[in-house]
Amino acid sequence: MVKYDELIHGMKRVTPGTTCNPSWSIPQFNVHQPDKPIYYAGTKLMRFIARVDSDNIPNKKGPESTYRRPSYYNVEIDFKGVEPESGLHPQEIKMGHLPRPSLSQNDIMVRCNCINNRFRVDFANRRVKAAAGTRPPVYHRLTNGPHLNDNTPMICKHAVAYIKWLLRYNFIVE
């Protein structure tokens, strides 16, 4: 089981000095079509799913080129060990609000359908039980270069952007 801080630490270690390092600013990605949070009371699991914009980096074919596809990524974030009254005030408990998981107290599992998650992050996260959802299809490299994974659990920038969005709109707490 892994906490959010451990995944962020892995990101800083694996990709130092890049724009996806959270010690610098993560680009503001728009969050589209967030599903309603799902709380599985029997398993104490809270699930958040949304579409998050991609970087929209142009292809290298010239100024007339289109942006790469897809223009968004599907991100799933699961919090484990969420009690029915986690993060709620007494009035919110009486009104039947969904619990608010904590980034510092609850274990987290993440999944994104970006290439970085599929090729670099998923294997290491599955090893420590921090990968949500089904296993992605096997990524086939075009070259025989070194594998990008150094077995460090981490999180992709799209999931970090979605977590920031969840914090901003008070779905989760620090």
C-alpha positions as CSV (number, residue, x, y, z in Angstrom):
1,M,0.0,0.0,0.0
2,V,1.3,3.5,-0.9
3,K,0.5,7.0,0.2
4,Y,0.3,10.0,-2.2
5,D,3.5,11.5,-0.8
6,E,5.4,8.3,-1.7
7,L,4.2,8.5,-5.3
8,I,5.2,12.2,-5.5
9,H,8.6,11.3,-4.1
10,G,8.9,8.6,-6.8
11,M,8.1,11.2,-9.5
12,K,10.7,13.6,-8.2
13,R,13.3,10.8,-8.1
14,V,12.6,9.4,-11.6
15,T,12.0,12.6,-13.5
16,P,14.2,15.3,-11.8
17,G,14.2,18.7,-13.4
18,T,11.3,18.1,-15.7
19,T,8.0,20.0,-16.0
20,C,6.2,17.0,-14.5
21,N,8.1,17.3,-11.3
22,P,5.6,18.6,-8.7
23,S,8.3,20.8,-7.0
24,W,7.8,23.0,-10.1
25,S,4.4,23.9,-11.4
26,I,2.2,21.3,-12.9
27,P,0.4,22.7,-15.9
28,Q,-3.2,23.5,-15.3
29,F,-5.1,20.8,-17.1
30,N,-8.8,21.1,-17.5
31,V,-10.8,18.3,-15.9
32,H,-13.7,17.2,-18.1
33,Q,-16.8,15.1,-17.3
34,P,-15.8,14.0,-13.8
35,D,-18.0,11.2,-12.7
36,K,-19.8,11.4,-9.4
37,P,-17.5,9.9,-6.7
38,I,-18.4,6.3,-5.8
39,Y,-18.1,5.1,-2.3
40,Y,-18.0,1.3,-1.8
41,A,-18.8,1.1,1.9
42,G,-18.2,-2.6,2.3
43,T,-14.7,-2.3,1.0
44,K,-14.0,1.2,2.3
45,L,-12.9,2.3,-1.2
46,M,-13.6,5.7,-2.7
47,R,-13.3,6.1,-6.5
48,F,-12.9,9.2,-8.6
49,I,-12.9,9.1,-12.4
50,A,-12.5,12.0,-14.9
51,R,-11.1,13.0,-18.2
52,V,-8.1,15.3,-18.0
53,D,-6.6,17.3,-20.9
54,S,-3.4,16.2,-22.5
55,D,-0.5,18.5,-23.2
56,N,-1.6,19.0,-26.8
57,I,2.0,19.0,-28.1
58,P,2.0,19.6,-31.9
59,N,3.4,16.9,-34.2
60,K,6.9,17.6,-35.7
61,K,5.5,17.7,-39.2
62,G,5.2,21.5,-39.4
63,P,2.8,24.3,-38.4
64,E,-0.1,22.8,-40.4
65,S,0.0,19.6,-38.3
66,T,-2.7,18.7,-35.9
67,Y,-2.3,17.9,-32.2
68,R,-1.6,14.4,-31.1
69,R,-4.4,12.1,-30.1
70,P,-6.1,11.7,-27.7
71,S,-6.7,15.3,-26.5
72,Y,-7.6,13.9,-23.0
73,Y,-6.7,11.0,-20.8
74,N,-9.0,9.0,-18.5
75,V,-7.8,9.2,-14.9
76,E,-9.0,7.0,-12.1
77,I,-8.0,7.6,-8.4
78,D,-9.0,5.2,-5.7
79,F,-8.6,5.8,-2.0
80,K,-8.4,2.8,0.3
81,G,-9.5,2.5,3.9
82,V,-12.0,5.3,3.8
83,E,-14.4,5.3,6.7
84,P,-18.0,6.4,6.2
85,E,-17.4,9.7,8.2
86,S,-13.9,10.5,7.0
87,G,-13.3,14.2,6.6
88,L,-16.9,15.2,7.4
89,H,-18.3,17.7,9.9
90,P,-21.1,16.5,12.2
91,Q,-23.7,18.5,10.1
92,E,-22.4,16.9,6.9
93,I,-22.7,13.5,8.5
94,K,-26.4,14.1,9.4
95,M,-27.0,15.3,5.8
96,G,-25.6,12.0,4.4
97,H,-22.6,13.5,2.5
98,L,-20.1,11.2,1.0
99,P,-16.8,10.8,3.0
100,R,-13.8,12.9,2.0
101,P,-10.6,10.8,1.9
102,S,-7.3,12.2,3.1
103,L,-4.2,12.3,0.9
104,S,-2.0,11.9,4.0
105,Q,-4.0,9.1,5.8
106,N,-5.5,6.9,3.1
107,D,-3.6,4.6,0.7
108,I,-4.0,5.6,-2.9
109,M,-4.2,3.7,-6.2
110,V,-4.0,5.5,-9.6
111,R,-4.5,4.8,-13.2
112,C,-4.2,6.9,-16.3
113,N,-4.3,5.9,-20.0
114,C,-1.3,8.0,-20.9
115,I,1.8,6.4,-22.4
116,N,3.9,7.4,-19.4
117,N,1.6,5.6,-17.0
118,R,1.3,2.6,-19.3
119,F,5.1,2.2,-20.0
120,R,6.8,3.6,-17.0
121,V,4.4,3.8,-14.0
122,D,2.1,0.8,-14.1
123,F,4.6,-2.0,-13.5
124,A,6.1,-0.5,-10.4
125,N,2.8,0.6,-9.0
126,R,1.3,-2.9,-9.5
127,R,4.3,-4.3,-7.6
128,V,3.3,-2.2,-4.5
129,K,-0.5,-2.4,-5.0
130,A,-0.8,1.2,-6.0
131,A,-2.3,0.7,-9.5
132,A,-6.0,0.9,-10.0
133,G,-8.2,-0.9,-12.5
134,T,-7.3,-3.5,-15.0
135,R,-3.8,-4.0,-16.4
136,P,-3.3,-1.9,-19.6
137,P,-2.4,-3.7,-22.8
138,V,1.3,-4.6,-23.2
139,Y,3.3,-1.7,-24.6
140,H,5.4,-2.7,-27.6
141,R,8.5,-0.6,-28.2
142,L,9.8,0.1,-31.7
143,T,13.4,0.0,-30.5
144,N,15.4,-2.3,-28.3
145,G,16.5,0.6,-26.0
146,P,16.6,0.5,-22.3
147,H,13.3,0.0,-20.4
148,L,12.2,3.3,-18.9
149,N,11.0,1.8,-15.6
150,D,13.3,1.8,-12.7
151,N,10.8,0.0,-10.4
152,T,10.0,3.2,-8.5
153,P,6.2,3.7,-7.7
154,M,5.1,7.1,-8.9
155,I,2.2,9.1,-10.3
156,C,1.8,10.8,-13.7
157,K,1.1,14.6,-14.1
158,H,-2.5,14.0,-15.3
159,A,-3.3,12.3,-12.0
160,V,-1.6,15.0,-10.0
161,A,-3.7,17.6,-11.9
162,Y,-6.8,15.7,-11.1
163,I,-5.9,15.5,-7.4
164,K,-5.3,19.2,-7.3
165,W,-8.8,19.7,-8.9
166,L,-10.3,17.4,-6.2
167,L,-8.6,19.4,-3.5
168,R,-9.8,22.7,-4.9
169,Y,-13.4,21.6,-5.0
170,N,-13.2,19.9,-1.6
171,F,-13.8,16.4,-2.7
172,I,-10.8,15.3,-0.7
173,V,-8.7,16.7,2.1
174,E,-4.9,17.1,2.7
